[in-house]
Structures are given as structure tokens and as C-alpha cells.
Amino acid sequence: MATGIAGQAFRRGALELTFLGLIVALLVVTAGWLAERRRLGAPARPIRVRGPYTAGG
């Protein structure tokens, strides 16, 4: 019985850690992307322009 409860708690903790890790990774990627755009002299808000640098690059 105790192992089942501990297993459930561990699974829930692992799931929460996974979601937390995904959120942190997303924040880090977003912050890095914004910092790089600022470093390149582009405005912080993306502007829709047709050109070679439009699609994610």
C-alpha cells in the first residue's frame, strides 16, 4: 500500500517537474530570441515583412 502511494506521489512530482521544465525552457528560448533580435537591432515586436528573414530565421 505504501509503495503505491509513494509511486503516485513520485509520478505526480515527475509530471509537475516535466511541465515546469517545459515552461522554463520556453521562457529561456523566448528570452534568448528577444535578446538576439534586440542585439541585431530589430524591434522587439515582430513586423510582418516578406523577405528571406521572415520564416523563423
N, C-alpha and C positions, 0 to 999 in steps of 0.2 A: 504494500500500500504506500509506504513512504517513498519507494523508488518511483512509483507512478506520479506522485505529487511533485517530487523533485524533477522528474523528467518533463512534466508540464511546465513547471516554472522555468527550467532551462530553455525549453523550446520557446516560450513566450519571450524570455530575455534575449535569446538569439534573434528572434524576429524583430524585436524592438531595436536591437543593435544594428540589424541589417538596414531597417528603414532609416535609422539615424545616420548610418554611414552613407546611404544614398543621398539623403538631404544635404549632408555636409559636403559630399563630393560635388553635388550640383551647385552649391554655393561657391565652392572653391573654383569650379570651372567658370561660373558666371563672373566672379570677381576677376579672375585671370583674363577672361575675354574682354571685360570692360577696361581693365588696366592696359591691355595691349592696344585696344582701339584708341584710348586716350594717348598712349605713347606714340602711336602713329599719327596723331594729330587729327583724327576723325572725331566728330561729335559723339557724345555718349549715347545719344539716341540714334538708332539705325535709320538711314534715309533710303527710301526705295529708289534705286538708280539702276538702269540697265547697263551692264558692263561686265568686265571679266572678274570683278571682285564682289559680285552680288551673292553668289550661292555659297555661303558658308566659308569663304576662304579669304 
